[in-house]
Amino acid sequence: MTRIPYEEMRREFQRILVKRGFSEENASAAAAVFADNSLDGVYSHGYIRFPRMVDYLDKGVIDPKIEATCEMAFGAMERWNGHRGFGPLNAHKAMDRACALAREFGVGLVALGNNNHWLRGGSYGWQAANQGCIGICWSNTTPNMPAWGGRDRKIGNNPIIFAAPQSNGAHMVVDCALSQFSFGKLEEAKLAGRQMPLPCGYDDDDELTNDPAPVMANLRLAPMGYWKGSGISMLLDLIATILTNANSVQKIGTFGEEVGLSQVMIAIDPGKFNDPATTDEIVRRLIEDVKSSEPLKGGPPVRYPGERDIRTRRENTEQGIPVNDEVWARIQRL
């Protein structure tokens, strides 16, 4: 394991993306997405995911020159088409627009259809919170989970994100896939030779297992909360498909690759009701109450969602981002 300075990682990503047809500006923005995710410790959607994204570019699955466009607008709601361009840049653009609508109307919604994988959904929660907005967003996926009680894959692990801002930047952010663990976390554990702490999916004998390897092979992830996660997955997919009039989980499953996803970005401006100090005080009181919890015997102090990201970001800024040497060498050869 080696530690790579943030700027060195970002420059390496930018070099590779320019070689594959990105403009310097878009390559810089896209490289920052991968580097920022790695800086926050979300390696599964940072440097580890980067070679797969380059493979998509090399196959022509993603066109680096295409950007999302607005197709319909009605007050605080807009429908956009991602044209299967570079997912993270399209999603970033859509959340920026949702925040602009929120500043005008109090709430903004952008339904982004036919987009590609947005990588780390939490990025867009942090993005909204950094603009002083409450952020809510989600994406559908390829069918990679069985519905509760079923054997074959029919539903997606559809990540959903909630974010609440604080003026000091210590935002509360929940970023969770509706599988017990995201595919990226399974990939990260498999690379490190680790078992998952809880059952993560089904093996080929229909038994729940903590081993990420068979679950990555058969893509039969377990929904979080079992029947609860299964139901939420279906409704998030349905709402996103209705709002975008684009691709459902079922249809995405016919494409061969996880492309053409449907995503929803919602921003709410709390400044329409409260001044920033009032919002900060509400968030502070909740955090202090939760963190005053007595830990389980022998357990660590209770954290609030987003706290670990902030601590990891600080540590990796000071010490460099830890990388798997084999993966980093592969990136340098691209």
C-alpha positions as a printed NumPy array, in Angstrom:
array([[  0.   ,   0.   ,   0.   ],
       [  1.372,   3.394,  -1.077],
       [  0.104,   6.914,  -0.355],
       [ -0.293,   9.243,  -3.342],
       [ -0.663,  13.044,  -2.927],
       [ -4.074,  14.313,  -4.031],
       [ -2.749,  16.604,  -6.774],
       [ -0.565,  13.854,  -8.247],
       [ -3.578,  11.533,  -8.421],
       [ -5.781,  14.195,  -9.985],
       [ -3.144,  15.078, -12.614],
       [ -2.705,  11.397, -13.554],
       [ -6.448,  10.987, -14.048],
       [ -6.593,  14.197, -16.089],
       [ -3.716,  13.063, -18.348],
       [ -5.505,   9.811, -19.16 ],
       [ -8.886,  11.467, -19.784],
       [ -7.426,  14.094, -22.15 ],
       [ -5.868,  11.25 , -24.145],
       [ -9.367,   9.787, -24.525],
       [-11.037,  12.85 , -25.954],
       [-12.053,  15.007, -22.976],
       [-11.482,  18.731, -23.222],
       [ -8.941,  20.041, -20.705],
       [-11.758,  21.643, -18.697],
       [-13.948,  18.545, -18.552],
       [-10.951,  16.269, -17.957],
       [ -9.987,  18.414, -14.972],
       [-13.534,  18.293, -13.568],
       [-13.862,  14.539, -14.165],
       [-10.431,  13.838, -12.665],
       [-11.453,  15.801,  -9.567],
       [-14.51 ,  13.537,  -9.15 ],
       [-12.333,  10.418,  -8.921],
       [ -9.661,  12.114,  -6.804],
       [-12.196,  13.696,  -4.404],
       [-13.931,  10.362,  -3.854],
       [-10.565,   8.797,  -3.079],
       [ -9.66 ,  11.687,  -0.774],
       [-12.824,  11.039,   1.25 ],
       [-11.956,   7.361,   1.572],
       [-14.572,   6.133,  -0.922],
       [-11.922,   4.249,  -2.879],
       [-14.46 ,   1.876,  -4.446],
       [-15.88 ,   4.841,  -6.384],
       [-12.542,   6.633,  -6.737],
       [ -9.251,   5.287,  -8.033],
       [-10.434,   1.643,  -7.904],
       [-13.326,   2.435, -10.275],
       [-11.199,   4.561, -12.627],
       [ -9.827,   1.719, -14.849],
       [-13.365,   0.411, -15.432],
       [-14.532,   3.872, -16.502],
       [-11.597,   4.112, -18.926],
       [-12.558,   0.719, -20.312],
       [-16.052,   2.09 , -21.015],
       [-14.467,   5.039, -22.842],
       [-12.233,   2.724, -24.88 ],
       [-15.237,   0.585, -25.856],
       [-17.164,   3.658, -26.971],
       [-19.872,   3.093, -24.349],
       [-19.304,   6.661, -23.09 ],
       [-18.804,   9.644, -25.408],
       [-16.594,  12.202, -23.618],
       [-17.809,  15.046, -25.837],
       [-21.535,  14.725, -24.972],
       [-23.149,  16.739, -22.16 ],
       [-26.633,  16.641, -20.63 ],
       [-29.299,  18.981, -22.03 ],
       [-32.634,  20.247, -20.698],
       [-35.625,  18.888, -22.626],
       [-38.58 ,  20.18 , -20.595],
       [-39.048,  22.819, -17.877],
       [-42.009,  23.642, -15.684],
       [-41.327,  26.09 , -12.842],
       [-39.18 ,  24.336, -10.25 ],
       [-39.067,  21.046, -12.204],
       [-36.995,  20.136, -15.244],
       [-36.407,  16.993, -17.303],
       [-32.915,  16.482, -18.716],
       [-31.357,  13.967, -21.112],
       [-27.831,  12.75 , -20.337],
       [-27.358,  11.301, -23.87 ],
       [-25.246,   8.56 , -22.269],
       [-22.396,  10.977, -21.708],
       [-19.967,  10.958, -18.801],
       [-22.247,  10.275, -15.844],
       [-20.554,  12.22 , -13.023],
       [-20.272,  15.458, -15.018],
       [-23.895,  15.239, -16.147],
       [-25.067,  14.538, -12.604],
       [-22.98 ,  17.421, -11.223],
       [-24.503,  19.756, -13.793],
       [-28.024,  18.546, -12.927],
       [-27.542,  19.072,  -9.171],
       [-26.142,  22.554,  -9.808],
       [-29.319,  23.316, -11.744],
       [-31.52 ,  21.884,  -8.971],
       [-29.77 ,  24.169,  -6.466],
       [-30.288,  27.19 ,  -8.748],
       [-33.991,  26.34 ,  -8.992],
       [-34.144,  25.972,  -5.203],
       [-32.672,  29.438,  -4.706],
       [-35.4  ,  30.789,  -7.001],
       [-38.417,  28.699,  -5.947],
       [-37.375,  27.235,  -2.575],
       [-37.182,  23.749,  -4.086],
       [-35.709,  22.468,  -7.347],
       [-36.001,  19.099,  -9.059],
       [-34.069,  17.861, -12.082],
       [-34.981,  14.443, -13.494],
       [-31.944,  13.242, -15.458],
       [-32.639,  10.354, -17.821],
       [-30.397,   8.323, -20.116],
       [-27.302,   9.139, -18.073],
       [-24.386,   6.857, -17.28 ],
       [-23.116,   5.747, -13.866],
       [-22.677,   8.746, -11.567],
       [-20.013,   6.981,  -9.43 ],
       [-20.424,   8.1  ,  -5.791],
       [-23.93 ,   9.386,  -5.215],
       [-22.857,  11.126,  -2.001],
       [-20.864,  13.593,  -4.108],
       [-24.098,  15.292,  -5.129],
       [-25.342,  15.448,  -1.547],
       [-22.123,  17.192,  -0.532],
       [-22.462,  19.41 ,  -3.6  ],
       [-25.954,  20.566,  -2.579],
       [-24.941,  21.06 ,   1.065],
       [-21.891,  23.093,   0.02 ],
       [-24.365,  25.464,  -1.645],
       [-26.414,  25.693,   1.558],
       [-29.16 ,  23.375,   0.302],
       [-30.742,  20.224,   1.61 ],
       [-30.009,  17.579,  -1.003],
       [-31.978,  14.452,  -1.912],
       [-31.022,  12.362,  -4.927],
       [-31.078,   8.822,  -6.206],
       [-30.267,   6.69 ,  -9.232],
       [-31.503,   3.39 , -10.557],
       [-29.114,   0.657, -11.677],
       [-28.96 ,  -2.544, -13.654],
       [-30.995,  -5.379, -12.047],
       [-28.558,  -6.789,  -9.503],
       [-30.77 ,  -7.935,  -6.603],
       [-33.577, -10.437,  -6.284],
       [-36.863,  -8.988,  -5.057],
       [-37.656, -10.301,  -1.583],
       [-38.689, -13.932,  -1.884],
       [-37.353, -14.271,  -5.439],
       [-34.272, -15.958,  -6.835],
       [-33.553, -14.132, -10.087],
       [-32.385, -10.516, -10.307],
       [-35.271,  -8.118, -10.885],
       [-34.505,  -4.936,  -8.865],
       [-31.572,  -2.52 ,  -8.502],
       [-29.498,  -1.503,  -5.512],
       [-30.588,   2.069,  -6.399],
       [-28.438,   4.387,  -4.201],
       [-30.21 ,   7.198,  -2.34 ],
       [-28.6  ,  10.24 ,  -0.714],
       [-29.795,  12.729,   1.898],
       [-27.745,  15.771,   2.931],
       [-28.288,  18.609,   5.422],
       [-25.935,  21.626,   5.405],
       [-23.899,  23.301,   8.106],
       [-22.161,  26.63 ,   7.538],
       [-18.831,  25.187,   8.711],
       [-18.919,  22.503,   5.999],
       [-19.389,  19.608,   8.457],
       [-22.553,  18.524,   6.667],
       [-24.663,  15.506,   7.588],
       [-24.729,  13.201,   4.56 ],
       [-26.248,   9.725,   4.2  ],
       [-25.195,   7.86 ,   1.057],
       [-26.461,   4.31 ,   0.823],
       [-27.243,   1.768,  -1.82 ],
       [-30.353,  -0.303,  -1.182],
       [-28.298,  -3.454,  -1.194],
       [-26.845,  -4.313,   2.211],
       [-23.489,  -3.329,   0.681],
       [-22.784,  -1.583,  -2.61 ],
       [-21.047,  -3.506,  -5.389],
       [-18.109,  -1.099,  -4.985],
       [-17.713,  -2.047,  -1.314],
       [-17.736,  -5.724,  -2.257],
       [-15.047,  -5.057,  -4.851],
       [-12.963,  -3.183,  -2.285],
       [-13.273,  -6.043,   0.243],
       [-12.424,  -8.687,  -2.343],
       [ -9.276,  -6.802,  -3.357],
       [ -8.237,  -6.646,   0.309],
       [ -9.109, -10.317,   0.906],
       [-11.736,  -9.44 ,   3.534],
       [-15.106, -10.941,   4.39 ],
       [-18.018,  -8.558,   4.861],
       [-19.166,  -8.007,   8.481],
       [-22.76 ,  -9.009,   7.601],
       [-24.362, -11.149,   4.877],
       [-23.953,  -9.291,   1.584],
       [-25.832, -11.533,  -0.828],
       [-26.568, -15.057,  -1.947],
       [-24.172, -17.79 ,  -3.031],
       [-25.013, -20.27 ,  -5.781],
       [-26.855, -22.473,  -3.265],
       [-29.27 , -19.629,  -2.373],
       [-27.631, -19.196,   1.034],
       [-26.815, -15.768,   2.474],
       [-23.037, -15.293,   2.663],
       [-20.464, -12.816,   4.005],
       [-18.045, -13.713,   1.186],
       [-18.026, -11.001,  -1.518],
       [-16.547, -13.271,  -4.215],
       [-19.609, -15.411,  -5.093],
       [-21.901, -12.384,  -4.829],
       [-19.723, -10.428,  -7.273],
       [-19.837, -13.423,  -9.616],
       [-23.608, -13.935,  -9.604],
       [-24.652, -10.317,  -8.825],
       [-27.291, -11.483,  -6.349],
       [-26.91 ,  -8.75 ,  -3.729],
       [-29.106,  -8.85 ,  -0.626],
       [-31.436,  -5.856,  -0.163],
       [-30.896,  -3.896,   3.052],
       [-33.689,  -4.578,   5.493],
       [-34.647,  -7.515,   3.272],
       [-38.327,  -6.904,   2.288],
       [-38.115,  -3.191,   3.254],
       [-35.145,  -2.492,   0.986],
       [-36.796,  -4.51 ,  -1.761],
       [-39.934,  -2.348,  -1.679],
       [-38.034,   0.949,  -1.495],
       [-35.911,  -0.135,  -4.47 ],
       [-39.   ,  -0.711,  -6.595],
       [-40.539,   2.67 ,  -5.743],
       [-37.349,   4.672,  -6.337],
       [-36.99 ,   3.016,  -9.746],
       [-40.642,   3.685, -10.551],
       [-40.539,   7.37 ,  -9.533],
       [-37.293,   8.011, -11.451],
       [-38.693,   6.315, -14.562],
       [-41.94 ,   8.297, -14.376],
       [-40.145,  11.64 , -13.963],
       [-37.555,  11.004, -16.699],
       [-39.74 ,   8.904, -19.016],
       [-36.458,   7.105, -19.684],
       [-35.08 ,   3.734, -18.601],
       [-36.266,   1.484, -15.783],
       [-34.115,  -1.108, -14.014],
       [-35.743,  -3.786, -16.171],
       [-34.894,  -1.977, -19.409],
       [-31.331,  -1.157, -18.305],
       [-30.849,  -4.886, -17.788],
       [-31.308,  -5.434, -21.535],
       [-28.434,  -3.096, -22.529],
       [-25.516,  -5.42 , -21.726],
       [-23.718,  -2.658, -19.784],
       [-24.89 ,  -0.508, -16.859],
       [-25.68 ,   2.556, -18.983],
       [-28.641,   4.848, -19.653],
       [-29.58 ,   5.242, -15.977],
       [-32.394,   7.383, -14.582],
       [-31.514,   9.822, -11.783],
       [-33.369,  12.427,  -9.727],
       [-31.772,  15.49 ,  -8.112],
       [-33.757,  17.474,  -5.532],
       [-32.483,  20.58 ,  -3.723],
       [-34.323,  22.514,  -0.998],
       [-33.222,  25.952,   0.178],
       [-33.744,  26.124,   3.981],
       [-32.872,  29.833,   3.771],
       [-36.432,  30.437,   2.592],
       [-37.584,  29.525,   6.126],
       [-34.543,  29.976,   8.406],
       [-31.444,  32.107,   8.55 ],
       [-28.21 ,  30.043,   8.4  ],
       [-27.603,  30.361,  12.142],
       [-30.986,  28.785,  12.908],
       [-30.358,  25.87 ,  10.556],
       [-26.869,  25.402,  12.045],
       [-28.314,  25.317,  15.551],
       [-30.91 ,  22.692,  14.599],
       [-28.226,  20.47 ,  13.041],
       [-25.802,  21.053,  15.931],
       [-28.351,  20.036,  18.568],
       [-29.191,  16.822,  16.755],
       [-25.519,  15.908,  16.286],
       [-24.661,  16.621,  19.923],
       [-27.565,  14.507,  21.15 ],
       [-26.641,  11.53 ,  18.944],
       [-22.959,  11.759,  19.822],
       [-23.823,  11.773,  23.538],
       [-25.03 ,   8.161,  23.118],
       [-23.369,   5.631,  25.375],
       [-21.38 ,   3.322,  23.078],
       [-21.936,  -0.407,  23.063],
       [-19.594,  -2.261,  25.383],
       [-16.11 ,  -2.076,  23.879],
       [-17.394,  -0.128,  20.894],
       [-16.196,   3.198,  19.441],
       [-18.027,   6.504,  19.982],
       [-21.18 ,   6.975,  17.932],
       [-20.628,   8.986,  14.725],
       [-23.035,  11.068,  12.701],
       [-23.326,  10.404,   8.935],
       [-20.613,  12.307,   7.087],
       [-18.266,  12.574,  10.062],
       [-15.974,   9.79 ,   8.863],
       [-15.695,  11.409,   5.42 ],
       [-14.518,  14.652,   6.993],
       [-11.923,  12.908,   9.169],
       [-10.647,  10.745,   6.296],
       [-10.469,  13.775,   3.989],
       [ -8.27 ,  15.572,   6.527],
       [ -6.008,  12.55 ,   7.054],
       [ -5.578,  11.823,   3.336],
       [ -4.883,  15.495,   2.595],
       [ -2.06 ,  15.473,   5.112],
       [ -0.612,  12.005,   4.446],
       [ -1.629,  11.215,   0.871],
       [ -4.307,   8.853,  -0.432],
       [ -3.627,   5.141,   0.269],
       [ -3.771,   3.05 ,  -2.911],
       [ -3.476,  -0.6  ,  -3.812],
       [ -0.107,  -0.789,  -5.601],
       [ -1.369,  -3.165,  -8.293],
       [ -4.359,  -0.962,  -9.168],
       [ -2.266,   2.222,  -9.173],
       [  0.352,   0.623, -11.441],
       [ -2.424,  -0.384, -13.832],
       [ -3.703,   3.219, -13.889],
       [ -0.232,   4.561, -14.649],
       [  0.015,   2.209, -17.641],
       [ -3.231,   3.468, -19.194]])
